[in-house]
């Protein structure tokens, strides 16, 4: 009798390999941006429930109605080795954590590039 186990195992391995390729191909790299933004404008966006709305999920000291879904946005310069690393996380958190609930603000163009840079500048100051 012919066993299908080797064929099934090969099909599963191939499927997993193709899935990995699809995930990598679906990632939209963050473009090269000048990450020197306007922190005041970024703060306004972070607290604006129509745009950035960081406070819907994150606690930000001094912000009204902070959320508790995501981590508190404090000590950011000790948590990220560079502003670019923070920017990449905000651009698309699913790159490092595929199950992340945070929307990919850059990848999905939720924010314009200028708005994105301003939010990064503000969050970097926290």
C-alpha positions in Angstrom: 0.0 0.0 0.0 1.3 3.4 -0.9 1.8 5.9 2.0 0.8 9.5 1.5 2.7 10.8 4.5 5.9 11.9 2.6 3.7 13.7 0.0 1.5 15.3 2.6 4.6 16.4 4.6 6.2 17.9 1.4 2.9 19.7 0.6 2.7 21.2 4.1 6.4 22.3 4.0 5.9 23.8 0.6 2.7 25.6 1.8 4.5 27.0 4.8 7.4 28.2 2.6 5.0 29.9 0.2 3.1 31.5 3.1 6.3 32.9 4.4 7.2 34.3 1.0 3.7 35.8 0.7 4.1 37.6 4.1 7.5 38.9 3.2 6.3 40.1 -0.3 3.2 41.8 1.3 5.3 43.9 3.6 5.6 47.5 2.4 9.0 48.9 3.3 9.1 52.2 5.0 10.4 54.7 2.5 13.5 56.7 3.3 12.1 59.7 5.2 13.7 62.7 7.0 12.5 61.8 10.5 12.8 65.4 11.9 9.2 66.3 12.3 7.1 68.8 14.3 6.5 67.3 17.7 3.6 69.8 18.4 1.8 68.7 15.2 2.5 65.1 16.1 1.0 65.5 19.6 -2.2 66.9 18.0 -2.4 63.9 15.7 -1.7 61.5 18.4 -4.6 62.8 20.4 -6.9 63.3 17.3 -9.5 60.5 17.2 -9.9 61.1 13.5 -6.3 60.5 12.5 -3.5 59.2 14.6 -5.5 58.5 17.8 -2.6 56.9 19.7 -4.5 57.5 23.0 -7.3 55.2 22.0 -4.9 52.3 22.8 -1.9 53.8 24.6 -1.5 55.7 27.8 0.3 59.0 27.2 1.0 61.1 30.2 -1.2 64.1 30.3 -3.5 62.9 27.5 -7.3 62.6 28.1 -9.0 59.2 28.1 -5.9 57.1 27.6 -6.3 53.5 26.4 -4.9 50.4 27.9 -4.7 48.0 24.9 -1.1 48.9 23.9 1.9 49.6 26.0 2.3 53.0 27.7 4.2 55.5 25.6 6.8 56.4 28.1 10.7 56.3 28.0 10.6 55.8 24.3 14.3 56.6 23.8 15.3 53.9 26.2 12.9 51.3 24.6 14.0 51.9 21.0 17.6 52.1 19.9 16.9 54.8 17.4 14.1 57.1 16.1 14.2 55.0 12.9 13.5 51.8 14.9 10.5 53.6 16.5 9.4 54.8 13.1 9.5 51.3 11.6 7.3 50.0 14.5 4.7 52.7 13.9 5.0 52.2 10.1 4.0 48.6 10.4 4.0 46.8 13.8 3.1 43.5 12.1 6.6 43.2 10.7 7.9 42.3 14.2 4.7 41.0 15.6 2.3 39.6 13.0 -0.5 39.4 15.5 -0.2 43.0 16.5 -3.5 44.9 16.8 -1.9 48.3 16.0 -2.8 49.5 12.5 0.1 49.9 10.2 -0.1 53.7 10.0 2.4 54.1 7.2 1.9 50.9 5.2 -1.9 51.5 5.0 -1.4 55.3 4.4 -3.5 56.1 7.4 -1.2 59.1 7.9 0.5 61.1 5.2 4.3 60.9 5.2 4.4 64.4 6.9 1.9 63.4 9.5 3.7 60.1 10.1 7.0 61.9 10.7 5.4 64.4 13.0 3.8 61.6 15.1 7.2 59.8 15.2 8.9 63.0 16.4 6.3 63.4 19.2 6.4 59.8 20.3 10.2 59.9 20.4 10.0 62.8 22.9 7.9 60.8 25.4 
